[in-house]
Amino acid sequence: MTQTDGSTATQGGLDYEHASGLYFGGWGSNVDFGDGTSYELDLYAGFSGAIEDIGYDVGYIYYSYPDAPESIDFGEIYGELNYSIASIGVAYTANSDVSGDGLFVQGDIYYYASVDVPLEDDFSTGVLIGYYDFTDDSKASIGEASYGHAAVNITKDAESFGAFSVNLEYADIDSSNALGSVNSDDPKFWLGWTKSF
């Protein structure tokens, strides 16, 4: 979903992963909430590995908006299991600076399932289906807020040049939804590049 009122966003991150499976990193993006908030900065740490053929990833991510007029920061505990080409995961909002009823408060839960399929010539494709379940959904002070979404991507591994992806995402957010706007249910398109070194 857009955090720039439908305008373009530029986003990027940097991760470090140790051979033990421990990792940490940061991610940032420009935003435009119409109240002077100009960027999001997320920090995270976790641990990934495998038991037999089952992979796992657990961690914590802190979402912050440092120049927001009042703090709307929140943090999630997340976990994922994967086997072969399939993954399932969940994220639970463990702490939030949002007071009272609201969105992105303690108790919100996000669920997802994904499949990544290797193709010929170093291409791959992925499909993800997710659902955000807000704990204060449908309360009189909030209204309808929970939503489902789907994403599909095509990725090309260009070896030393990194990997390039074309991504299309759709969120079932009606304009009358608490998170809705005139274009909230329009498909969102983005390009990605990752590089390991």
Steps between C-alpha positions, in 0.01 A plus 500: 500500500617852428644724771565782253140583401553314173827672407830323429701360792873428508595226746816318599658286765826348617533166682783312665479123547747293701580138412329398825163621366489819704414809293405864544428791272315817419255618235372846406244668276356842435137546616239774479223495760408865445611593853872565443611139541757445224664159553477156657802325653477134603758307702495125544693199629438130484630148469447254214599141447364154421409180679513210257319637192296760688638852492410760761542872558409686821561861593383845602444810287451856623308735268579866568399837357759729661356836385131423562322768708426236763642151528325230297788252530428132558684167514425149378620154594502279189556139407513300177525134406595382153523168324622461144330779301227587757502729804251604767546779751342721763583837656354619833501864610668471839532870590363828369514871582146542364276560802140386534306338217684514170690322227846347545442449873592207721313188394485563124600190303618452142491154336643396165584205278729507197643280226824569308560296186833485312475536121745459214785743421539615863145634517260428786146599589324542831143535624397619848159524665464680833244638744534783752267448801471818707391446858284816499339419165134609475499694827290813473806723534690313227263338251589221260878466478617138457593408143641228278763541233682309228835545329677347203856552375745396230868504601816468289827396663768697311788343697758768589251775411256381764135405458233712334127464562175626355221500758123550496293521818132544578335581833127460555459842660176673403492880499265487801749288699681666792819479291320579176542776245378564146770267360555260791377196310700575185779251422846621604804444280865515611848405385761345726873430505701300753874441516699277736868555576 
